Amino acid sequence: MEDIEKEIIFSLLASEDREEETMVKLNLSKNEFSIDRSKSSLFEEVEKTELFGKIDFKVGDNIKLNIFIDQSTIEVFINERE
């Protein structure tokens, strides 16, 4: 059976030209998530590393995703965990 990669991507705080954006990615086939901050700011001094984590997910499970945005801060909670 072919393994189809299932990824959900949210683009947050994106500028109109998308030069600035932060992406939250959920990879359900690998039980992983990431927050891609590589284009989160045009300022050089802003940290732009990508953050990674694991999701406890099985096919058929629901995922509760809460994203809070306050000006330039993003908090992501998956299944009520930060």
N, C-alpha and C positions, 0 to 999 in steps of 0.2 A: 504494500500500500504506500502510495506517495505521501511523504510528509510535507504538508503545505504550511508554510510559515505564516502565522497569524499575528500581525502587528497593528496596533492602534496608535496613531500619532495625534497629539494635540499641539497645535502651534499657539503659544501664549505670548502676550505683550509684543506682537509683531508690528513693525512699522509698515506703512502702506507699500513701500518698495521691498519689504521683507529682508532688508539689510540687517535689521535687528529682529530677533525672535528667540524665544526659548521653547524647546520642544520636549514634551513629555511623551515617552514611548513605552508602550506595554507590549512585550513580546510574549504572547500566550503559549506558543509552542515550546519556548525555552524557559518559561516561568521566570522571566526577567523583566526589569523595568530600567529605564535610564532617563536622566534629565540632561539634555544636550544644551549646554550653555555657551557653545562655541561662537554663537552670534548674538549673545544676550546684551551686548553693549558695544558701542563704537569707541568707548574709552579704553585705552590700553591697560590701565591699572585694575580693571575689573577682572576678577578670576573667571576663567572661561573653560574650566575643565568639565568633562562629562562625568556625572555621578551614576553609579550602577547599584542595583540591588536585586534581591530575589522576591518572587511572588509565590505564595502557597496557592496554587491553582490547579484544578483538575477539570477536564472537559465536562461541561454541564453545570459547573459552579457559577454563581453570580460574583461579580466583583463590585465592591462599593468604592467609588473613587470620589474623594473630596479634594478640590483644588481651591486654595485661598490666595487671592492676589491683592496686594496692598502697595500701590505705586510700583516700586521696582522689586518687591519681595514676592516670591512664590513659595507656598507650602503645599506639599502633596501628601495626602494620606490615602493609602490603599488598604482596604479592609480594616479601617480604623487604626492603622499603624503609620507612623511618620517615617 
